[in-house]
């Protein structure tokens, strides 16, 4: 299923942008201006699910944005040179996929839609600075300040700021990056956060919103720390009434803030009408939406071509809300009730066809479903299959170029299959572009003639593509394939120069007698796990190891017999895995002097003796990991007090009854403290005794400041690197 979302998620229902907006019916539940709004608590915890999500990130001019950090749940990756990303696990919050995109110099974007497999999203990120949508201003915190972009006004308080991570009061210069979205601006839907303007009222009911304008404010200090309004302080937002939306105005309209963790708009206040403006107060900054809540309705139907064949993976737009057709051509879109709308399949979304098909959707009653089918002209298609003959990952990015136009960007299926439509009425030369998972680009010259074109199998050899494939062959001749996509492979750990292991949620492989001079190993324990940590395959394998230093990649060729959940009888196993070398680690026991440790200069005072010191180096950074056998939790508390005084930002703090973990970060400097009352066993330690407390101190760590997660991987990986030399519960399960 393909779903394309444009903008900060361009999903909104705007009564004022429709010619027949005068027929819109008011919502019966108007806000009480005297009622104190109590923000509801919603689920913010993501559940990792195995769903394929691909996407493309661009700027407003359509230029591809490389190096965008894309985060969902505990997985983080970066867009490639084509601005593309592909995830095979996504964070789902209350049945909605939630992803976050960030890039220095751009406004962050959070996307949220109902979960779906094989989705393809298109995302546009807007730059900070001066534009028709945004502005930036710096002022001193000791003065009350009025900010303005267009007719949107923000009154900031005097002496009313705190550092978001530490909650300490802040005095100094404040930089405000502001984006204001007028519903009449053509870029409104392209710059709005969220997914479908689904919101939660204070009574926990779900509604759809009709927007009168959105403002986003990001506050930062002179040294880049994120700021918020201090407790007890408020800012005043004054929204202009958008042109064409000034009929039958209510005296008050609710204010809604965007909860980025849940991917939902939350009712958070009330704005009163004063002349041609609405004014309300807010206690913290996020994106704030001045919106009229409507009970929800639904529009659905099928999109077929002239031969009554389903049109697959194409976008239907109802005002600003998209729905994507599935394998049967079916689409479904949630819309606000009481608002007349137009449903369209746009020219640019279907081969640039000329006679655009649109239908008028009448104002609907709440909780009703309206059926609207489409019949579109027939278009020819280009199809084929990418096959990686080196037994690595076949997933690839595919698009068509003709007359200087980049057209129909899409990801193949995991097995490399793809199909894209040809532009209507174009005949002549074109180029099919393929970008493989290891960033190699293949060009195939075509000549389009308005007929279906099947290219067949396109063989590529991606020996170094990150990821891997296992093929299981059983005694009855049947086979089963298990493929690893790049985001599943976290990295290789090299311990004391003589132990090599893959650290991944889905693969366990450890070579305890590794030597760089030796490439072949036998009786190597290998396990493949599902996303819940349950084994899919376990066996003792033959493994050929090849390190490619110029790419920093380890390549493992694996053969042997293994027990699988696919078949009761053992089967032959053949596979290849390519993963990055992420960290080198060297351990030292019973260190009694701080002078024997190469501590980073910003390190807190650490207690001695230290039962195990691990010097680390690699993509995760340079520094030390210190482990203690003392079970006293007060050691954790004492070091935490020191670290709190450093002024670092807190990336996360897990404060459990039996276990505690906190991670601090400033720039590329990281301190992580971990305590476990149950104890943990260390990989590489000569004894089997339990350790209880760990300090990780890293410099030159590749951590994204705003997201608080590793640029190269994700928050869970950073936490895992902090535990690299301990046998985690996952590894214990893998060994059993």
C-alpha positions in Angstrom: 0.0 0.0 0.0 1.3 3.4 -0.9 0.5 6.5 1.0 2.0 9.9 0.1 1.8 12.8 2.6 2.9 16.2 1.7 4.0 18.9 4.1 4.3 19.1 7.8 1.6 16.8 7.2 -0.8 18.3 4.8 -3.9 16.9 6.2 -6.6 19.5 7.1 -10.1 20.5 6.4 -10.6 24.2 5.7 -14.1 25.5 5.4 -12.9 28.9 4.3 -11.1 27.5 1.2 -14.2 26.1 -0.4 -16.5 28.1 -2.6 -19.5 26.5 -0.9 -18.2 27.1 2.6 -21.3 29.2 3.4 -23.3 26.0 3.4 -21.1 24.5 6.1 -23.1 23.6 9.3 -21.8 24.6 12.7 -20.7 22.0 15.1 -23.3 21.7 17.9 -20.6 21.5 20.6 -19.2 25.0 20.9 -16.6 25.6 23.7 -17.6 27.2 26.9 -15.4 30.3 27.2 -15.6 30.2 31.0 -14.5 26.6 31.3 -11.0 25.8 32.4 -9.4 23.4 29.9 -7.8 20.3 31.4 -5.4 18.7 29.0 -6.1 15.0 28.7 -3.4 12.4 29.1 -2.9 10.2 26.0 -0.8 7.2 25.2 2.7 8.3 24.1 4.5 5.0 24.3 5.4 3.5 20.9 5.1 -0.2 20.2 7.6 -1.4 17.7 5.8 -3.3 14.8 7.2 -5.0 11.7 5.7 -2.8 9.1 7.6 -1.5 6.0 7.6 2.3 5.7 9.4 4.1 2.9 9.6 7.8 2.2 11.2 10.8 0.5 12.1 14.1 2.2 12.3 17.3 0.1 12.5 21.0 0.6 9.7 23.3 -0.6 11.3 23.6 -4.1 11.3 19.8 -4.5 15.0 19.3 -3.9 15.9 16.0 -2.2 17.2 16.4 1.4 20.0 14.1 2.4 21.0 13.6 6.0 17.6 14.1 7.5 17.3 12.2 10.8 14.2 10.0 10.7 13.1 8.5 14.0 10.3 6.1 14.9 10.0 4.5 18.2 13.5 3.2 19.1 14.8 3.3 15.5 16.7 6.2 13.9 18.3 6.5 10.5 19.2 9.1 8.0 17.9 9.8 4.5 20.3 8.9 1.7 21.5 11.1 -1.2 18.1 10.8 -2.8 16.4 12.1 0.4 14.9 8.6 0.8 14.5 6.3 3.8 13.2 2.8 4.3 12.1 1.3 7.6 11.0 -2.3 8.3 10.1 -1.5 11.9 8.0 1.5 13.0 6.8 2.9 16.2 3.1 2.6 16.5 1.2 4.7 19.2 -2.5 3.7 19.6 -2.7 2.1 16.1 -1.0 5.2 14.5 2.4 5.2 12.9 4.5 8.1 14.3 7.8 9.3 12.8 9.9 12.4 13.5 12.2 14.1 11.0 14.9 16.6 11.9 17.7 18.4 10.1 19.8 21.4 11.2 18.4 24.6 9.9 14.9 23.2 9.3 11.7 23.0 11.3 11.2 19.5 12.7 8.4 17.5 11.4 6.3 14.8 13.0 4.1 12.6 10.9 1.2 10.4 12.2 -1.3 8.3 10.3 -3.2 5.1 10.9 -0.7 2.2 10.7 -0.4 0.4 7.3 2.2 -1.9 5.8 4.2 -1.0 2.6 3.4 2.7 3.0 5.4 5.3 1.0 5.3 8.9 2.5 6.5 12.1 0.8 7.6 14.7 3.3 8.5 18.4 2.8 10.6 20.2 5.4 10.7 24.0 5.6 13.8 25.9 6.4 14.1 28.3 9.4 14.8 31.9 8.8 12.9 34.6 6.9 10.2 33.5 4.4 6.5 34.0 3.7 5.9 31.3 6.4 8.7 31.8 8.9 10.8 34.3 10.8 13.5 34.3 13.5 14.0 36.8 16.3 16.4 37.2 19.2 15.5 39.1 22.4 16.5 39.3 26.1 14.6 37.2 28.6 14.4 40.1 31.0 12.0 42.1 28.8 8.5 41.4 27.8 8.6 41.0 24.0 6.1 41.2 21.1 6.8 38.9 18.2 5.0 39.0 14.9 4.9 37.3 11.5 2.3 38.7 9.1 -0.8 39.4 11.2 0.0 36.7 13.7 1.2 38.2 17.1 2.9 36.5 20.1 3.4 38.3 23.3 6.3 36.8 25.3 6.5 37.2 29.1 9.2 39.0 31.1 11.6 36.7 33.1 9.5 33.7 32.1 11.9 31.0 30.7 13.5 27.7 31.8 15.9 25.2 30.3 13.7 22.4 29.1 16.0 19.5 30.0 17.0 20.5 33.5 14.0 22.7 34.4 16.4 25.4 35.7 15.4 29.0 35.2 17.1 30.8 32.4 18.3 34.4 31.9 19.9 35.6 28.7 19.2 35.9 25.1 16.3 33.9 23.6 16.1 33.0 20.0 12.6 32.3 18.7 12.1 30.4 15.4 8.5 30.9 14.3 6.4 29.4 11.5 2.8 30.7 10.9 0.4 28.9 8.7 -2.6 30.8 7.3 -5.2 28.4 6.0 -5.4 30.4 2.8 -1.6 30.1 2.1 -1.0 27.5 -0.6 1.7 26.0 1.6 -0.6 25.5 4.5 -1.1 21.7 4.1 2.6 21.3 3.1 3.9 22.8 6.4 1.4 21.4 9.0 2.5 18.8 11.5 0.4 15.7 12.2 -1.3 13.5 9.8 -5.0 13.9 9.5 -6.0 16.6 12.0 -7.4 14.0 14.3 -7.6 15.6 17.8 -8.5 14.6 21.3 -10.9 16.9 23.4 -10.8 17.3 27.1 -13.5 14.7 27.5 -11.3 12.2 25.6 -13.5 12.2 22.5 -11.8 12.2 19.0 -12.7 14.9 16.6 -11.6 16.3 13.2 -10.5 19.9 13.1 -11.2 22.8 10.8 -8.2 25.2 11.1 -8.2 28.9 11.5 -4.4 29.0 11.6 -1.4 27.3 13.1 1.7 28.8 14.8 4.8 26.9 15.8 7.4 28.5 18.2 10.8 27.0 19.0 12.8 28.7 21.7 16.6 28.3 22.2 19.3 29.9 24.3 22.5 31.4 23.0 24.4 28.1 23.4 21.7 26.1 21.6 19.8 24.7 24.6 16.1 24.2 24.2 13.9 26.6 26.3 10.3 26.5 27.4 8.0 28.9 29.3 8.7 28.8 33.1 6.1 27.3 35.4 3.4 29.8 36.1 4.2 31.9 33.0 2.1 32.2 29.9 2.4 33.7 26.4 -0.4 35.3 24.5 -1.3 34.2 21.0 -3.3 36.5 18.8 -4.6 34.9 15.6 -6.0 37.0 12.6 -9.2 35.8 11.2 -8.3 34.3 7.8 -9.8 35.8 4.7 -13.0 34.1 3.6 -13.6 32.6 7.1 -15.3 35.6 8.7 -18.9 34.4 8.4 -20.9 33.3 11.5 -17.8 33.5 13.7 -18.1 32.0 17.2 -17.2 34.1 20.2 -14.5 31.5 21.2 -12.6 28.7 19.4 -10.5 26.0 21.2 -6.7 26.1 21.1 -4.9 22.8 20.4 -1.3 21.8 20.8 0.5 19.1 18.8 1.7 16.2 21.0 4.7 15.0 19.0 5.0 11.7 20.9 1.4 10.7 20.3 1.0 12.3 16.9 -2.3 14.0 17.9 -3.7 17.4 18.5 -4.7 17.9 22.2 -7.3 20.5 23.4 -5.3 22.9 25.5 -7.1 26.3 25.8 -9.7 28.7 24.5 -9.2 31.8 22.3 -11.7 34.7 22.6 -12.8 36.8 19.6 -11.8 40.4 19.9 -12.8 42.3 16.7 -11.1 40.6 13.8 -8.8 38.5 16.0 -8.8 35.6 18.4 -6.7 35.8 21.5 -5.7 33.1 24.0 -2.9 32.1 26.4 -0.6 29.1 26.4 1.6 27.6 29.1 4.2 25.9 26.9 5.2 26.0 23.3 4.7 23.5 20.6 2.6 23.9 17.5 -0.7 25.6 18.4 -3.8 25.3 16.2 -6.8 27.6 16.4 -9.4 25.0 15.3 -13.1 24.4 15.2 -13.7 20.7 16.3 -16.1 18.7 14.2 -17.4 15.2 14.7 -16.0 12.8 12.2 -17.4 11.3 9.0 -15.8 9.1 6.3 -15.5 9.1 2.6 -14.5 5.9 0.8 -14.7 4.3 -2.6 -12.8 2.6 -5.4 -10.6 4.1 -8.1 -10.7 2.1 -11.3 -9.3 2.8 -14.8 -11.1 2.7 -18.2 -10.8 -1.1 -18.3 -12.3 -1.4 -14.8 -8.8 -2.4 -13.4 -8.0 -1.1 -9.9 -5.7 1.9 -9.8 -3.1 1.0 -7.1 -1.1 3.2 -4.8 -2.5 6.6 -6.0 -3.6 9.5 -4.0 -7.2 10.8 -3.6 -7.4 14.3 -2.2 -10.5 15.6 -0.3 -9.6 19.3 0.2 -6.2 18.8 1.8 -6.7 15.3 3.1 -5.1 12.4 1.1 -6.1 8.7 1.0 -4.0 6.1 -0.9 -5.6 3.3 -2.9 -4.8 -0.3 -2.0 -4.3 -3.4 -4.2 -8.1 -3.3 -4.9 -8.1 0.4 -5.7 -9.9 1.1 -2.4 -9.4 4.3 -0.4 -10.8 5.7 2.8 -10.5 9.2 4.3 -11.7 10.6 7.6 -13.3 14.0 7.2 -15.0 16.6 9.4 -18.8 16.4 9.3 -21.0 19.4 8.3 -18.5 20.6 5.7 -18.9 20.3 1.9 -15.7 19.2 0.1 -14.2 18.3 -3.2 -12.6 14.9 -4.0 -9.9 14.9 -6.6 -7.2 12.7 -8.2 -4.7 15.4 -9.2 -2.9 15.4 -12.5 0.6 15.2 -10.9 -0.5 12.2 -8.9 -1.6 10.1 -11.9 0.7 10.4 -14.9 0.0 14.1 -15.5 -3.3 13.2 -17.1 -5.2 16.1 -18.7 -8.9 15.7 -17.9 -8.7 15.8 -14.1 -11.5 13.9 -12.3 -13.2 15.6 -9.4 -16.4 15.0 -7.4 -18.3 17.2 -5.0 -18.8 15.7 -1.5 -21.9 17.1 0.3 -21.8 18.1 3.9 -22.1 14.9 5.8 -23.7 13.9 9.1 -21.4 12.8 11.9 -20.4 9.1 12.0 -21.7 8.5 8.5 -19.9 7.0 5.5 -20.2 8.4 2.0 -19.2 6.4 -1.1 -17.5 8.1 -4.0 -16.0 6.0 -6.8 -13.6 7.3 -9.5 -13.0 6.2 -13.0 -9.7 7.3 -14.5 -8.2 7.0 -18.0 -5.9 4.0 -18.7 -2.2 4.5 -18.3 0.6 2.2 -19.4 3.1 0.9 -16.8 6.8 0.1 -16.4 7.5 -2.9 -14.2 10.3 -5.3 -13.3 12.3 -6.8 -10.5 15.6 -5.9 -9.0 17.6 -9.1 -8.0 20.7 -8.9 -5.9 22.8 -11.8 -7.3 25.3 -11.4 -4.4 22.5 -12.7 -2.0 22.3 -9.4 -0.2 19.4 -6.9 0.0 17.3 -6.4 -3.1 15.2 -3.4 -1.9 15.9 -0.4 -4.1 14.7 3.1 -4.9 13.2 3.4 -8.4 12.1 6.5 -10.4 11.7 7.7 -14.0 13.3 10.7 -15.6 12.2 12.3 -18.8 12.4 15.9 -20.2 14.1 17.0 -17.0 11.3 15.7 -14.9 11.8 13.3 -11.9 8.6 11.1 -11.9 7.1 8.3 -9.8 9.7 7.9 -7.1 9.0 4.6 -5.3 10.6 1.8 -3.3 10.5 -1.7 -4.6 9.0 -4.5 -2.5 11.5 -6.4 -0.3 11.8 -9.0 -3.1 12.7 -6.2 -5.6 9.4 -6.1 -7.5 8.3 -2.6 -8.8 5.6 -1.1 -11.0 5.2 2.6 -11.9 2.8 4.3 -14.4 4.0 6.0 -17.5 3.1 9.7 -18.1 -0.1 10.1 -20.2 0.4 10.8 -23.9 4.2 11.0 -23.6 6.2 9.0 -26.2 10.0 9.2 -26.5 13.2 8.7 -24.5 13.2 8.2 -20.8 15.6 6.8 -18.2 14.7 4.4 -15.4 16.9 5.1 -12.4 17.6 2.6 -9.7 19.5 3.4 -6.4 20.4 0.3 -4.5 20.7 -0.1 -0.8 24.5 0.6 -0.9 23.9 3.9 -2.7 25.0 2.7 -6.2 22.9 4.2 -9.1 21.9 2.2 -12.2 20.5 3.9 -15.3 18.4 2.1 -17.9 17.5 3.9 -21.1 13.9 3.4 -22.3 11.6 4.5 -25.1 8.1 5.1 -24.0 5.3 4.4 -26.5 2.1 4.4 -24.3 2.3 0.6 -24.0 3.0 -1.5 -20.9 6.7 -2.2 -20.6 8.0 -5.1 -18.5 11.8 -4.8 -18.2 12.0 -8.2 -16.5 14.8 -9.1 -14.0 17.5 -6.5 -13.4 20.5 -8.2 -11.8 22.8 -6.2 -9.5 25.6 -7.3 -7.2 25.6 -5.5 -4.0 28.2 -7.3 -2.0 28.5 -4.6 0.6 24.8 -3.7 1.0 24.0 -3.3 4.8 21.6 -6.1 5.8 21.5 -9.6 4.7 19.5 -12.7 3.6 19.1 -16.2 4.9 17.8 -19.1 2.7 16.5 -22.2 4.5 16.2 -25.5 2.5 14.4 -28.4 4.2 14.5 -32.1 3.6 11.3 -32.1 1.5 12.9 -29.6 -0.9 10.9 -26.6 0.3 12.7 -23.3 0.9 12.1 -20.3 3.1 13.8 -16.9 2.9 14.4 -14.5 5.8 15.7 -11.1 4.7 17.3 -8.4 6.9 16.7 -4.8 5.8 19.4 -2.3 6.7 17.6 -0.7 9.6 17.6 -4.0 11.5 21.4 -4.3 11.6 22.9 -2.3 14.4 26.6 -3.2 14.2 29.6 -5.3 15.0 31.4 -5.1 18.3 35.1 -6.1 18.5 36.1 -6.9 22.1 39.8 -7.0 23.2 40.8 -7.7 19.6 39.8 -11.4 20.0 36.0 -11.5 20.2 33.6 -10.5 17.4 29.9 -10.2 17.8 26.9 -8.8 16.0 24.7 -6.7 18.2 21.2 -6.6 16.8 17.6 -7.1 17.9 17.3 -9.8 15.2 20.6 -11.5 14.9 23.0 -13.1 17.4 26.4 -14.2 16.2 29.6 -14.4 18.4 33.1 -15.5 17.5 35.0 -15.7 20.9 38.3 -16.7 19.3 38.4 -14.1 16.6 41.7 -13.1 14.9 42.1 -10.6 12.0 44.5 -13.1 10.4 41.8 -15.8 10.3 38.8 -15.8 8.0 37.1 -19.2 8.5 35.4 -20.4 11.7 33.3 -23.5 12.5 30.8 -24.2 15.2 29.8 -20.6 15.6 26.6 -20.0 17.5 24.1 -18.2 15.3 20.5 -17.2 16.1 17.9 -15.3 14.2 15.2 -13.7 16.3 11.8 -12.2 15.6 10.9 -8.7 16.9 9.8 -10.1 20.3 13.2 -11.8 20.8 11.8 -15.3 20.1 14.2 -17.5 18.0 13.4 -18.2 14.3 16.6 -20.2 13.7 19.3 -21.5 16.0 22.4 -23.5 15.0 26.1 -24.0 15.0 27.4 -22.6 11.7 30.4 -22.3 9.5 31.2 -18.6 9.1 33.6 -16.9 6.7 34.5 -13.4 7.9 35.8 -10.6 5.7 36.5 -7.0 6.9 36.4 -4.2 4.4 38.4 -1.4 6.2 37.7 1.3 3.6 34.0 1.0 4.2 34.2 -0.1 7.8 32.0 -3.1 7.0 32.2 -6.7 8.2 30.9 -9.4 5.8 29.7 -12.7 7.2 29.0 -15.7 4.9 27.1 -18.4 6.9 26.4 -22.0 6.1 25.3 -25.1 8.1 22.3 -26.8 9.5 19.8 -25.2 11.9 16.5 -25.7 13.7 13.8 -23.3 12.5 10.3 -22.4 13.4 9.4 -22.9 9.8 9.8 -26.7 9.7 10.0 -29.4 12.4 13.1 -30.9 10.8 16.5 -29.2 10.7 17.3 -27.5 7.4 20.3 -26.3 5.4 21.1 -22.7 6.1 22.9 -20.3 3.7 23.2 -16.6 4.3 25.2 -13.4 4.1 25.1 -10.5 6.5 26.9 -7.1 6.0 27.2 -4.8 9.1 29.3 -1.9 10.1 32.0 -2.1 12.7 30.6 0.2 15.3 32.9 -0.1 18.3 36.3 -1.4 19.4 36.6 -2.2 23.1 39.5 -3.1 25.3 38.9 -4.2 29.0 41.1 -3.8 32.1 40.3 -5.3 35.5 40.7 -4.0 39.0 41.9 -0.5 38.2 42.8 1.4 41.4 44.1 4.7 40.2 42.3 7.4 38.1 45.7 8.1 36.5 45.4 4.7 34.8 42.3 5.7 33.0 42.1 8.1 30.0 39.0 9.9 31.3 37.5 12.7 29.1 38.1 16.1 30.6 34.4 16.7 31.4 34.0 13.5 33.4 32.6 13.6 37.0 34.7 12.3 39.9 34.4 8.5 39.7 34.9 6.2 42.7 37.8 3.8 42.9 38.7 0.9 42.8 36.9 0.1 39.5 36.2 -3.5 38.9 36.3 -3.3 35.1 37.4 -0.4 32.8 36.6 -0.6 29.1 38.3 1.8 26.7 36.0 2.3 23.7 36.6 3.7 20.2 34.6 3.8 17.0 31.5 5.2 15.4 29.9 5.6 18.8 32.8 7.9 19.9 35.9 7.7 22.2 35.8 7.2 25.9 35.4 4.7 28.8 32.8 2.4 30.3 33.3 1.8 34.1 31.6 -1.2 35.8 31.3 -1.8 39.5 30.3 -4.9 41.6 29.1 -2.7 44.5 25.3 -3.1 44.7 24.7 0.2 46.7 22.4 2.4 44.7 23.8 5.4 46.5 26.8 5.3 44.2 24.4 5.9 41.3 22.8 8.8 43.2 26.1 10.4 44.1 27.4 10.4 40.5 24.0 11.6 39.2 24.2 14.6 41.6 27.6 15.5 40.0 26.4 15.1 36.5 23.3 17.2 37.2 25.6 20.1 38.0 27.4 20.0 34.6 24.4 21.6 32.8 24.2 18.8 30.2 20.8 18.1 28.6 19.1 14.8 29.6 18.5 12.5 26.7 16.4 10.1 28.8 15.9 9.1 32.4 14.4 5.7 33.3 13.8 5.8 37.1 12.6 2.3 38.0 12.3 0.7 41.4 15.0 -1.9 40.7 16.8 -0.3 37.8 17.8 3.2 36.9 19.4 4.8 33.8 20.1 8.4 32.9 21.9 9.8 29.9 23.3 13.3 29.6 24.5 15.1 26.5 26.1 18.3 25.5 27.3 18.6 21.9 29.3 15.5 21.2 29.9 14.7 24.9 27.8 12.0 26.6 27.6 10.6 30.1 25.3 7.7 30.9 24.7 6.1 34.3 23.1 2.7 34.8 22.1 0.8 37.9 20.5 -2.7 38.1 19.6 -4.2 41.5 19.4 -7.6 39.9 22.9 -7.4 38.6 24.3 -8.1 35.1 27.0 -10.3 33.7 29.8 -8.9 31.6 30.9 -10.2 28.2 34.7 -10.4 28.2 35.0 -10.5 32.0 37.1 -13.4 33.3 34.7 -14.0 36.2 31.0 -14.8 36.3 30.2 -12.4 39.1 27.4 -9.8 38.9 28.0 -6.1 38.3 25.4 -3.5 39.4 26.6 0.0 38.4 28.0 1.3 35.1 29.3 4.7 34.0 29.7 5.5 30.3 31.6 8.6 29.3 32.1 9.4 25.6 33.5 12.2 23.6 33.0 12.8 19.9 29.7 10.9 20.1 27.5 11.1 17.0 24.4 12.2 18.8 21.7 14.5 17.4 21.2 17.2 20.0 17.6 18.1 19.2 16.4 14.5 19.0 18.6 13.1 21.7 19.3 10.0 19.7 22.3 8.7 17.8 22.6 10.0 14.2 24.0 6.7 13.1 21.4 4.5 14.7 18.9 5.1 17.6 18.4 5.8 21.3 18.2 2.1 22.0 21.5 1.5 20.3 23.2 4.1 22.3 21.8 2.5 25.4 22.9 -0.9 24.0 26.5 0.4 23.4 26.5 1.4 27.0 25.8 -2.3 27.8 28.0 -3.7 25.0 30.3 -5.5 27.4 27.5 -7.0 29.5 25.4 -10.0 28.7 21.9 -8.5 28.2 18.7 -10.4 28.7 18.4 -10.6 24.9 21.8 -12.3 24.6 20.9 -14.7 27.4 17.8 -15.6 25.5 19.7 -16.0 22.3 22.2 -18.4 23.9 19.5 -20.6 25.5 
